[in-house]
């Protein structure tokens, strides 16, 4: 048997019960936000490559582009010199070491191409034989006289768009010849 509230309590109790339920739900759901840290407080690499700081030199979005394991590769990324004097950077990938000079207060691309807004270019840093499969990583050592050597696990990317020499190939739509569309009778 169901008990009913007296009629004078019914009109007051329903809104009050709704408000209590709403307050309980809001408190419970706000607890989720309290227990979960905001994602903007966590740092992460917003690129495919890896980054490092060596004194006044920053390495940004560094990766290796190759066709396959054992093939030659090319180092991509940017070296930014925030200092007031040029920095000699030695890059060792595998058994080959390459030294480049990064001018003061300048950014240079490691693939040897011109950087936007900068006239400075360096010789491309190549890898004679990539030791890792595309999709994995390979150790590359970066060294300066002031900061010493820093080993980075650099991602190995397949030689295709957007990093490689290949470009995206999208077929174009060609409509079938002489296609007639008839509308159904009304």
TAUR-V751696 format. One record per pair of residues at least 12 apart in sequence whose C-alpha atoms are under 6 Angstrom apart, sorted by the first residue. I is the first residue (numbers start at 1). J is the second residue. Records with the same first field share a line. If there is no record, write none. Layout:
# TAUR-V751696
I = J + J
This chain:
# TAUR-V751696
49 = 61 + 62 + 63
50 = 62
54 = 147
56 = 81 + 82 + 83
57 = 80 + 81
58 = 79 + 80
59 = 78 + 79
60 = 77 + 78
61 = 77
62 = 76 + 77
63 = 75 + 76 + 154 + 155 + 156
64 = 156 + 157
65 = 156 + 157 + 158 + 159
66 = 158 + 159
67 = 158 + 159
69 = 130 + 131 + 132 + 133
70 = 129 + 130 + 131
71 = 129 + 130
72 = 127 + 128 + 129 + 130
73 = 126 + 127
74 = 126 + 127
75 = 111 + 125 + 126
76 = 110 + 111
77 = 109 + 110
78 = 108 + 109 + 110
79 = 107 + 108
80 = 106 + 107
81 = 104 + 105 + 106
82 = 105
83 = 104 + 105
84 = 104
85 = 104
86 = 102 + 103 + 104
87 = 101 + 102
88 = 100 + 101
89 = 143 + 144
90 = 142 + 143
91 = 141 + 142
92 = 140 + 141
93 = 127 + 140
108 = 121
110 = 124 + 125
111 = 124
112 = 124
134 = 156 + 157 + 158
135 = 156 + 157
136 = 155 + 156
137 = 153 + 154 + 155 + 156
138 = 153 + 154
139 = 152 + 153
140 = 152
